[in-house]
Amino acid sequence: MNDLVRQHTALGDSDLEWLHLLVSEWQLLSDLSFADLVLWVPTLDGTRYVSVAQMRPNTGPTSYQDDMVGHLVPRGRRPLLDAALDEGRIVREGDPEWREEVPVRVESIPVRREGRVLGVIARNTNLLTVRTPSRLELTYLQSASDLAQMIAAGSFPFPGQQVDMDASPRVGDGLLRLDADGVVQYASPNALSAYHRLGFASDLVGQHLGTATAELAPSRGPVDEALAKVASGWAPREFEIEGGDGVIQLRAIPLKPKGPRIGSLVLLRDVTELRRRERELITKDATIREIHHRVKNNLQTVAALLRLQARRIDSAKGREALEEAVRRVGSIAIVHETLSQNLDERVEFDEIADRVLAMVAEISPGKVTGRRSGRFGILDAEVATPLSMVLTEILQNALEHGFREGDTGMVEVSAVRGGTTKDARLLITVHDDGVGLPEGFDPHRSGNLGLQIVRTLVEGELGGTFDMVRAPERGTQVLLDIPVRADK
């Protein structure tokens, strides 16, 4: 619609926003009318109309098998459009049109905003299935007529009330028609069933909806007064009420076809099962977060026990081995701590990398500083956990073997996301400016425990590649290439 309006018409951004607001609401008018709706807007030169939006009813057969959006019609070919645009009134005159042996009644509704007619809605009703209308259908049609008059007067849709058509109740879910005092004049079968599920035992017709709804709510006091007022349909509002064994979502639409409010429509939907599933998901999310929190606490307890044991060992090598184990356990605990704060099993790894870098830097034998460049981004938990251990081992190895007591230097961790959506990669480089690799050193054959852990995790669990080479100028570079999910 944006492209068509800007290409063919003289409407500004505020007018376009009003049309978007109308289109977000007009499924309601289509369903109440049992009719197709096509929005026609005059072109910039005033000689034609362009159709910028179309809606088919959920309550009846369509009048248009083809998509009408984008069609251009010369002015004069459809007199009802001309009359509605020029005179600013709803036009219903004329005989039915025949389309593929189907009689179609056409009406034109001017779309008004701030006193100006922006376009015309052509309402097309398939007359092939017309029969003696029931009370429900008569209520639908009367409500559609009221809404059409409000559109023609510029009082519908309601400014600032953008509606999510997928989440908001629809006509078929349940409908109540109230008078100006909030008393129910008509209740559809679905609406009546929804209120019965809330615990309302009698017929709704003749009841004051606000009072009846407030009595079903579990709360008492000022909340009841506000709920009673909203449920009476005095203003356009959406709200939910829970009572008995059900949860009902309601939407009130005041009807003002000639200015003063003559009543209101209340659309409602039984969302009991939907809310039950949402609560189950919330409970599951909370349980998962609690599990990660407890795993983190247990890992920290293990690390504390290992640290305590290290203090009681006289052997320097034994103490060093336990301290390395403490750091390995700690890197995993950092991941679980991050996961305990999230709703899904994905983590922002940059924070984890910074904390691992700070933790390992504590063992530096000299004045070696660490920094990170680039961005790891969001990673799945099954990638983040082994990668945190890999990063810990590489940094620990760089600080222990790349620098001597009293040395100054730098260890930099850089990360780059690359590849395509189907083949996303994370390229990691750990560069230190220490003493470099000894002659003949082969990282793929080294018996060092830390490098064995790195090789196993990178190549086996992460499905990536690992290499360790001399830096171009000084020191050592560790290169990791890991497949990851695309970072959106």
N, C-alpha and C positions, 0 to 999 in steps of 0.2 A: 504494500500500500504506500509506503514512503516513496518508493521510486515512481510509481504512477502519479501520485499527487504532485510531486516536485517536477516531473517531466511535462505534465499536461495541464496543470491548473495554476491559479494565482494564489492559492491558499498559503498562509504563513505557518510557522512552526506551532503557534498556539492553536490555530484551527486544526492542524494535523493531530495535535495532541487530543483535542476534543473528539475527533473521529476515532482515534485509538480507544478512547474511553467508551465511546458508543459501541464499538465493535466488541469490546470486552464484555458488554452487557447484553447484546442483542440476541444471543441464544435464547434468553428468556422471552423476548418478544416473538421470536420464531416459533418456539414451542407452544406458547399460549395461543398463537394465531393459527397453528397447524399449517404454516405457510413458509415458503422460501423468501428470503430477503436478499436484495441486491442493492448496494449503495452506489448511486450514480452521482458524479460530480461534474459540473460544467467545466469545459476546457478554457484555457486562457483567453482565446479569441471569442468565446461565447457561442460558437457555431455547432458544437458537439457536446456529448456527454461521454465520460469514461467511467466504466465500472471498476471500482477500486477494492471492493470486498463482497463476499457472498456468504450466506449462511443457510443451511438446510435444516428442517425441523426434525427433532427426535420423536415427535408425536404423530406424524402423518407422512404420507407419500410426498416425494419431491416433485416440483414442477419443472425442474431443469436437470436433465441428465448430463449436460455439458457444463464445463467450468466457464462461468461468465466473466471472471476477473480479467481485465485488460481489454475488453471489447469497447469499441468506439461506435457511438450511434449519433447520426446527424440530428440536430434540433429540428423538430417538426415531425419526425417519424413516430414519436411516441407522445401524443398530445397530453396524456396524464402527467408525464414528467414536466412538460412545459407549464401546465397549469399550476402544479404544486410549487414549482420554483418561482414563477412569476407572481402568484397570488398568496403564497405562503400559507396554504391551507391543505388539509387532507382531501384528496380527490378520489371519489369512488364511482364516478359516473362511467357509463360505457358497458357494452356487452362483453361476455367472457371471450377470451381469445382461445383459439384451438391450436394446440401444439401436439403434433403426432397423434391426432384423434383423441386428445385429452382436453376437456374444457378447463380453462384456467381463469380465475377472477383476479384482476390486477387492480391494485390500489397504490396510490402514491402518497408518501408521508414526507413533508419537508423537514430537513434537519436544521434546526435553528440554534444559533449561539450568539448571545448578546445582541439580539435583534436582527441578525443577519442570517439569511438562509445559505448554508454552506453546500448543500446537496439535497438529494431526494432518495428516500428508501422506497424501492418498488417491492410491494408485498404481493406475492404470487401464490394463490391458493388453488390446489388441485381439487376440482369439483367432482372428479370421477367417483369418489367414495363418500360423497356427502349423504348423510342420513339424518333422521330426526335427532337433534342433539340431546344429550343427557344433561343432568344438572351440572356435572363436572365440566362438560364441554361448554355449556353456557357461561359458567363462571370463568373458564379460561378465556373465552372470546370477549367477555365484558372487561376483564382485566387487561387483555391485549389492547382493546380500544382505549382504555384509560392511559396506558403507557404510550400509545401512539400519539394521543393528544398532548401528553407531556413532552414528547420529543419535538412535536411541531411547535410547542410553546417555548422550548429551550430549557425546560426544567428537569429533563432526564436525558442522559445519565446525571448522577449527582457528582459535582466537582469534588476531586480528592478522594473518591471512593472506587479506586481501581480494583476490579474483582478478578480473582483467580478462578477461571471457569472450571478448572479441574478439581479444585478444592471446595468451591462453594456449592451449596445445595442447588439442585435443578428442579424443574417443574415436576418431572415424573417421580422424584424422590418423595414428595409430599408437599401439599399446598393448603394454606388456610387463607380465607378472605375475611377480613375484619371490617367493621364499620368504624365511624369516626371516634366512637367511644372505646374501641378495643374489644368489642363483643364479636365472637365468632359467628359469621353468617354462613360460611360453608367450610367443611373439612373434607379433604379427599380421603379415600380409604387408607392410603399409605400414611398420611398424617395422623389419622386416628389410631392406627396400629402402633405408630411410634410413641404416641402419648400413653397408650395402654401399657407399653413396655416400661414407661417411667413410673407407672403405678396409678394413672388416672383411670378410674373405673367406668365413668359415665360418658354420655355423648358430649362432644365439645361444642356443638352448635348451641348458641344461646349463652355460653359461658364467657366471662371476661378472661381473655387469654392471659393477660398480665397477672391477674390474681391467681388463676389456676396454675400457671407456671411457677410463680413464687412459692406456692404451697408445696410443690413437688421438690423444690430445691432443699438440700439438707441444711443449709445455713439459715440464720435468722437475723433480724435486725435491719440496719440500713441497707444491707446488700439486697434484701427482699424488695425494698421499695424501688431501688434502681432496676432490678431485674423485671419487676412488674411494669415499670414505665417503658423499658426497652421492648419487652414482649408485646406491649400494646401497639407497637408499630408507629410511634410518634416520630422516629428519626431513622435514617438508613443505618442499620447496625447489624453486625454478625456476632453471635455469642453461642455458648454451649451450656447445656444444663445436664447434670447427672443426678439421677434419682432412681429408686427401685433397682431394676436390673439393667438399666440402659443409659446410654449417653446420646443426646440429641443435639445436633448442630442446627441452629436457626439463623435465618437472615430476614430482617424486616425491611420492607420497601414501602414507604408512604406513597399513597396515590393522590395526586393533585392535578387532575386533568384540566380544571378551570381556575386554578389558583389555590383556594383553601383545601385543606386535606379532607377528603371524603371517606377515607378509610385506609387500609393498607393490605399488602400481600405479605404473608410469611411463608417462606420456603423452608422446608426442614428435611433433614436427612438423619437416619439412624446410623451413627458412627460407633456403635458399641464395640463391634468386633475390631474395627480399625484401632480404636484407642486401647483395646486389650492387647493387640499385637505390639503397639508402640510401647506399652508398659513392659511387655516381655522383653523387648529389645533393650529398653533402658536398664532393666534388671540384669540382662546378660552383659551389657556394656560395663555396668558397675561391677559385676562379678569378675569380668576379665581384668579390669583395672585393679581390683583388689588382689587378684592372683599375682599380677606383675609386681604390685607393691610388696606382697609377702615374699615373693622370690627375691626381690631386691634386698629386703631386710635379712633374709636367710643368708644371702651371699655376703652381705656386710658382716654378719655374725661369723661366717666361715673365715672371712678375711681378718677379723679381729682375733680369732683363735690362732690363725697362722702367724699373725704378727706377735702375739703373746708367746707362742712357741719359739719364734725366731730369737726373741730376747733371752731365752733360757739355754740356747745352744752355744757352746764354746767354739765350735768349728766355724771359721769364717765362710767356707764354701757352703756349709749347710744353712747358715743364716742367710747367705745371698740367694740360695735356691728358694727358701721360703719367702723371702721378700719379693722375688720374681713371681711366685705363685700368688701373692697378695695382689700384685698389680694386675695379673691376668684375671683374677676373680673380680677385682674392682672395675675393670673395663666392661665386663658383662653386666655388673650391677648398674652401671651408668645407663645402659640401654634399657634395662627393665624399669629403672626409675623414670626414664622418659616415656616409655610405653604406658606406665601407670597414670600418666597425665593426659593421655590421648583417648579419643573415642574409637580409633581404628588401629590396625596393626601396622601403621606406617609412622616413621619418625623423621624429624628434621635432623639430619646427621651432622650439620655444621657445629651445632652446640656440643654434640658428643665428641667430635674431633677436637674441639678446643679444650674440653675437659680432660680428654686422654692426653693431649699434648702437655697440659699443665701438670697432670699427675706424674707423667714419666720424667718431666724436666726436673722434678725434685731429686732425682738420682744423679744429676749431672755432676761429674767430678770437678768441673771448672766453671767458668762463667759463660756457659752456653745458653743462648736464648732460643726460643722456638716461636714460630709464627705460621699462620695459615693464609693461603691465598686461593682465590677461586671459590667455588661453591659445590659442595657435595649434593645438596638438595634433599628431597624427601626420598627415603628408602624404605622398603619393606623390612619387617622385623627379621625375617629369615636371612636378609642380606646384612642388616645393621649389626646383628650380634656377632657373627664371625668376623666382619670387617673391623669391628672395634678391637677384637683380639689381635687381628693381623696388624693393625696400626700400632697397637701397644708393643707388639714384639719388634716391629721394624724400628720404632723410635727408641725403644730400650736398647736394641742392638747398636744403633747409631751412636747413642750417648756413651755406652760402655766401651765400645771398641774403636770408635772414630776419634775420641778425644782422650788426652792424658790429664793427669792431675794438674790444675792450674791453667789449662788451655782456655782460650776464649774462642767463640765461634757461633755459628748459626745453623739451626735445623729448620728447613722450610717444608711444609706439607702443602702441595697444590693439587687442586681437583678441577676437572673439566668434564662437563656432561656433553656427550656428542652422539653421533649416529642418527638413525631414523626412528620413527615411532615404533616400528616393528623390531628394530635392532638398536636399541638405545645402549650406550656404553658409558661407563664411568672410568676416566683415565686419571690415575693418581700417581704423583711423583713425590718421593721423599728425598730431599737433597740436603746433605751436610757438607760443610767445608773442612772436615777433619783430615785425618792422615791418609784416608783412602784405603783401597783394598790391597792386601799383600799380593806379591807375585804368585801367579798360578792358582789363585783362589777361584773355585767354582761354586757358586751359590746353590747349584742344583745337586751337588754331591756332598755338601758340607754336612758334618754330623752334629752341628750346633742345634740344640733342642729348639731354640727360638725360630731358626730358619726352617727346621722340619715342620713346626707348627704352621708357619706361614705358607709353606708349599702345600701342605695337606689341605688347609682351609681354602686357599685361593684356587688351586687347581681342582680339588675334589668337591668341596662344598659350594663354592661360589661359581665354579665353571669358568674361571678367568685364567689369565697368564701372569707370571711373576718373573722378574729379572732384576739383577743387581749388577751395575756396571760402574766403571770409573767415571767421575764427572769430567766434563770437558776441560775445566781449569784446575779444580782442586776438590778433593773429597770423593764422595760416593753418591750415586743415584740409585734409588729403588723404584722400579717401574711396575705398576699394576694396571691391568686392563680387565674390567669386570662388566659382564652384561647386567643391566638393570631395567626396571620398568620405566617407561617414559615419564619424566617429571613434568606434570601439567602445571 
